[in-house]
């Protein structure tokens, strides 16, 4: 891996880890629905501007159904679930529970694509379950009213990402940039009606507007561009290492900026979840060299 790719990987991990900090701050102020509608709409507008400059068409007449499904499963629903969970859970726990997505993906692939579960993947799933148990079983936050539903919502959000990933592999091929761009517009349309039932809790201040721009433009728009560049440079498998680094940054930012407590269960549970994820994805820290992806990847 080149120094430039390593820098992009660390930057992307920090951005996505920081998104949980911003969600934790913004959700109680604006409400989860308003916060996430602003996020996807700002991301869609930013990516539309980039598409205009690069000349990247959406071909929405052909792919609109695909965009709606990806927009629902990869953005609208998981964003709302994490927004709801952020009303109760700390940013560190949110970022670690997000890392269970590859674990869910392995289970879904075993059923959907009939992919066999070997000993390594079974061990990884067991470690993932153990890690979540350590996190929620020894954290005082889990004893708060509504914490159980918030934890379930976070795990459901990670499940949505896993379903979206498996759907994208089996669905009609769409260019990665168009996938990101189209799904953001779809997510904007899907979340908007919920604003009628759940309007913003309060009018955004100047600081909250800055948070929305950071969450939408940086944590969604720019983050997608970085991620697709990483896939192009080093391949899809090495780019998965971002999954392992997000909890590190999410926990660190929560500790620094929100004074969130980091106990032994946070470190032990987080490490166990990440180790389980590494097993089910087949990740090896020694295999980070660039490789050429198949033409249909």
C-alpha positions as CSV (number, residue, x, y, z in Angstrom):
1,X,0.0,0.0,0.0
2,X,1.4,3.4,-1.0
3,X,1.7,6.2,1.4
4,X,-1.0,8.1,-0.4
5,X,-3.4,5.2,-0.1
6,X,-2.6,4.7,3.6
7,X,-3.3,8.4,4.2
8,X,-6.7,8.1,2.4
9,X,-7.5,5.0,4.5
10,X,-6.7,6.7,7.8
11,X,-8.6,9.8,6.7
12,X,-11.7,7.9,5.7
13,X,-11.6,6.0,9.0
14,X,-11.4,9.2,10.9
15,X,-14.2,10.8,8.9
16,X,-16.6,7.9,9.3
17,X,-15.5,7.5,13.0
18,X,-16.3,11.1,13.4
19,X,-19.7,10.8,11.9
20,X,-20.9,8.9,15.0
21,X,-19.7,11.9,17.2
22,X,-21.7,14.3,15.0
23,X,-24.8,12.0,15.1
24,X,-24.5,11.8,18.9
25,X,-24.4,15.6,19.1
26,X,-27.0,16.4,16.5
27,X,-29.7,13.8,17.0
28,X,-30.9,15.1,20.4
29,X,-31.0,18.6,19.2
30,X,-32.7,18.3,15.8
31,X,-34.2,14.9,16.1
32,X,-33.0,11.8,14.1
33,X,-35.3,12.3,11.1
34,X,-34.4,16.0,10.5
35,X,-30.7,15.3,11.1
36,X,-30.6,12.4,8.6
37,X,-32.7,14.1,6.0
38,X,-30.3,17.0,6.0
39,X,-27.3,14.6,5.8
40,X,-28.5,12.7,2.7
41,X,-29.8,15.8,1.0
42,X,-26.6,17.7,1.4
43,X,-24.6,14.6,0.3
44,X,-26.9,14.4,-2.8
45,X,-26.4,18.0,-3.7
46,X,-22.6,17.7,-3.3
47,X,-22.4,14.6,-5.4
48,X,-24.6,16.2,-8.0
49,X,-22.1,19.0,-8.3
50,X,-19.2,16.6,-8.6
51,X,-21.2,14.6,-11.2
52,X,-21.8,17.7,-13.2
53,X,-18.0,18.6,-13.2
54,X,-17.0,15.0,-14.1
55,X,-19.8,14.4,-16.5
56,X,-21.1,11.3,-14.7
57,X,-24.7,10.6,-15.6
58,X,-27.2,8.9,-13.2
59,X,-29.2,7.1,-15.9
60,X,-32.1,7.2,-13.4
61,X,-34.7,6.0,-15.9
62,X,-32.8,2.7,-16.1
63,X,-31.6,2.3,-12.5
64,X,-34.2,4.1,-10.4
65,X,-35.5,0.9,-8.8
66,X,-31.9,0.0,-7.9
67,X,-31.3,3.4,-6.4
68,X,-34.4,3.2,-4.3
69,X,-33.5,-0.2,-2.8
70,X,-29.9,0.8,-2.1
71,X,-31.0,4.2,-0.9
72,X,-33.4,2.5,1.6
73,X,-31.1,-0.2,2.8
74,X,-27.7,1.5,2.7
75,X,-28.7,5.0,3.8
76,X,-32.2,6.0,4.8
77,X,-33.1,3.1,7.1
78,X,-29.6,2.6,8.8
79,X,-29.1,6.3,9.2
80,X,-32.5,6.7,10.9
81,X,-31.8,3.7,13.1
82,X,-28.4,5.0,14.2
83,X,-30.0,8.5,14.7
84,X,-32.5,7.0,17.0
85,X,-29.9,5.0,18.9
86,X,-27.8,8.1,19.3
87,X,-30.4,9.6,21.6
88,X,-29.3,7.0,24.2
89,X,-26.0,5.4,23.3
90,X,-22.5,7.0,23.3
91,X,-20.6,7.5,20.0
92,X,-18.0,4.8,21.0
93,X,-20.7,2.1,21.3
94,X,-22.4,3.2,18.1
95,X,-19.2,2.9,16.1
96,X,-18.3,-0.5,17.5
97,X,-21.8,-1.9,16.9
98,X,-21.5,-0.6,13.3
99,X,-18.5,-2.9,12.9
100,X,-20.8,-6.0,13.1
101,X,-22.0,-5.4,9.6
102,X,-19.6,-7.9,8.0
103,X,-20.7,-10.5,10.6
104,X,-24.3,-10.0,9.4
105,X,-23.1,-10.1,5.8
106,X,-21.6,-13.5,6.3
107,X,-24.8,-14.9,7.7
108,X,-26.9,-13.4,4.9
109,X,-24.5,-14.7,2.3
110,X,-24.7,-18.2,3.8
111,X,-28.5,-18.1,3.3
112,X,-28.9,-15.9,0.2
113,X,-25.9,-17.2,-1.8
114,X,-25.6,-20.5,-0.1
115,X,-22.0,-19.8,0.8
116,X,-20.7,-22.4,3.3
117,X,-19.6,-21.4,6.7
118,X,-16.2,-22.9,7.4
119,X,-14.5,-23.1,10.9
120,X,-12.9,-19.7,10.5
121,X,-16.1,-17.9,9.8
122,X,-18.0,-19.7,12.5
123,X,-15.2,-18.7,15.0
124,X,-15.5,-15.1,13.8
125,X,-19.3,-15.1,14.3
126,X,-18.8,-16.5,17.8
127,X,-16.3,-13.8,18.6
128,X,-18.6,-11.2,17.2
129,X,-21.5,-12.3,19.5
130,X,-19.1,-12.5,22.4
131,X,-17.9,-9.0,21.8
132,X,-21.4,-7.5,21.6
133,X,-22.2,-9.4,24.8
134,X,-19.2,-7.9,26.6
135,X,-20.1,-4.4,25.3
136,X,-23.8,-4.4,26.4
137,X,-23.5,-6.7,29.4
138,X,-21.0,-4.7,31.3
139,X,-21.8,-1.1,30.2
140,X,-23.9,0.9,32.6
141,X,-25.4,2.7,29.6
142,X,-27.2,-0.6,28.8
143,X,-29.2,-0.2,32.0
144,X,-30.7,3.1,31.0
145,X,-34.3,3.3,29.9
146,X,-34.6,2.6,26.1
147,X,-31.0,1.4,25.9
148,X,-32.1,-2.1,24.8
149,X,-34.1,-0.7,21.9
150,X,-31.2,1.6,20.9
151,X,-28.8,-1.4,20.9
152,X,-31.2,-3.4,18.8
153,X,-31.6,-0.4,16.4
154,X,-27.8,-0.2,16.0
155,X,-27.5,-3.9,15.2
156,X,-30.4,-3.6,12.8
157,X,-28.7,-0.7,11.1
158,X,-25.5,-2.9,10.6
159,X,-27.8,-5.6,9.3
160,X,-29.2,-3.2,6.7
161,X,-25.7,-2.4,5.5
162,X,-25.1,-6.2,5.1
163,X,-28.3,-6.7,3.1
164,X,-27.5,-3.8,0.9
165,X,-24.0,-5.2,0.2
166,X,-25.4,-8.6,-0.8
167,X,-28.1,-7.0,-2.9
168,X,-25.6,-4.8,-4.7
169,X,-23.6,-7.9,-5.7
170,X,-26.5,-9.7,-7.2
171,X,-28.3,-6.7,-8.8
172,X,-27.8,-4.9,-12.1
173,X,-24.3,-3.4,-12.3
174,X,-24.2,0.3,-11.7
175,X,-21.0,2.4,-11.6
176,X,-19.9,3.0,-8.0
177,X,-20.1,6.8,-8.2
178,X,-23.6,6.6,-9.7
179,X,-24.5,4.2,-7.0
180,X,-23.5,6.6,-4.3
181,X,-25.1,9.6,-6.1
182,X,-28.4,8.0,-6.9
183,X,-28.8,6.3,-3.5
184,X,-28.4,9.7,-1.8
185,X,-31.2,11.2,-3.8
186,X,-33.4,8.1,-3.2
187,X,-32.7,8.3,0.5
188,X,-33.6,12.0,0.5
189,X,-37.0,11.1,-1.0
190,X,-37.6,8.2,1.3
191,X,-36.9,10.1,4.5
192,X,-38.7,13.3,3.6
193,X,-42.3,12.1,4.3
194,X,-41.2,11.1,7.9
195,X,-40.6,14.8,8.6
196,X,-44.4,15.3,8.6
197,X,-44.6,13.1,11.7
198,X,-41.3,14.0,13.2
199,X,-40.4,17.6,12.4
200,X,-37.2,19.2,13.7
201,X,-37.1,19.4,17.4
202,X,-35.5,22.9,17.3
203,X,-34.4,25.4,14.7
204,X,-30.7,24.8,13.8
205,X,-28.1,27.3,15.2
206,X,-25.0,28.4,13.2
207,X,-23.0,25.7,15.0
208,X,-25.7,23.0,14.1
209,X,-25.7,24.1,10.5
210,X,-21.9,23.6,10.4
211,X,-22.4,20.2,11.9
212,X,-25.0,19.3,9.2
213,X,-22.6,20.4,6.4
214,X,-19.8,18.3,8.0
215,X,-22.1,15.3,8.3
216,X,-23.6,15.6,4.8
217,X,-20.8,16.9,2.7
218,X,-17.7,15.5,4.5
219,X,-19.0,12.3,6.2
220,X,-21.1,11.2,3.2
221,X,-20.2,13.0,0.0
222,X,-16.4,13.3,0.4
223,X,-16.2,10.0,2.2
224,X,-17.7,8.2,-0.7
225,X,-15.2,9.7,-3.1
226,X,-12.4,8.6,-0.8
227,X,-13.8,5.1,-0.5
228,X,-14.2,4.6,-4.2
229,X,-10.7,5.9,-4.9
230,X,-9.4,3.4,-2.3
231,X,-11.2,0.6,-4.1
232,X,-9.7,1.7,-7.4
233,X,-6.1,2.0,-6.0
234,X,-5.8,-1.0,-3.6
235,X,-8.8,-3.2,-4.3
236,X,-12.1,-3.9,-2.5
237,X,-10.7,-6.4,0.0
238,X,-7.9,-4.2,1.4
239,X,-10.3,-1.2,1.5
240,X,-12.3,-3.2,4.0
241,X,-9.7,-2.4,6.6
242,X,-11.7,0.8,7.1
243,X,-14.2,-1.3,9.0
244,X,-11.6,-2.2,11.6
245,X,-10.4,1.4,12.1
246,X,-13.7,3.2,12.4
247,X,-14.3,2.0,16.0
248,X,-10.9,3.2,17.0
249,X,-11.6,6.8,15.9
250,X,-15.2,6.7,17.0
251,X,-14.2,5.7,20.5
252,X,-11.3,8.2,20.6
253,X,-13.5,11.1,19.5
254,X,-16.2,10.2,22.0
255,X,-13.7,10.2,24.8
256,X,-12.0,13.4,23.7
257,X,-15.0,15.6,22.8
258,X,-17.9,14.1,24.8
259,X,-16.0,12.8,27.8
260,X,-17.4,9.3,27.2
261,X,-16.0,6.7,29.6
262,X,-13.9,3.9,28.2
263,X,-13.9,0.9,30.5
264,X,-12.3,-2.5,30.2
265,X,-15.5,-3.9,28.6
266,X,-15.3,-1.2,25.8
267,X,-11.7,-2.2,24.9
268,X,-12.3,-5.9,25.3
269,X,-15.7,-6.0,23.5
270,X,-14.5,-3.7,20.7
271,X,-11.4,-5.7,20.2
272,X,-13.4,-9.0,20.1
273,X,-15.9,-7.6,17.6
274,X,-13.1,-6.4,15.3
275,X,-11.3,-9.7,15.6
276,X,-14.5,-11.6,14.7
277,X,-15.0,-9.3,11.7
278,X,-11.4,-9.9,10.6
279,X,-12.0,-13.7,10.7
280,X,-15.3,-13.7,8.7
281,X,-13.9,-11.3,6.1
282,X,-10.6,-13.2,5.8
283,X,-8.6,-10.1,6.5
284,X,-4.9,-10.4,7.1
285,X,-2.8,-7.3,8.0
286,X,-0.1,-8.7,5.8
287,X,-2.2,-8.7,2.7
288,X,-2.5,-5.0,1.9
289,X,-0.7,-4.8,-1.4
290,X,-2.5,-3.3,-4.4
291,X,-4.1,-5.9,-6.7
292,X,-6.0,-5.7,-9.9
293,X,-9.7,-6.2,-9.5
294,X,-11.7,-8.4,-12.0
295,X,-13.3,-6.4,-14.8
296,X,-16.8,-7.1,-13.5
297,X,-16.0,-6.3,-9.9
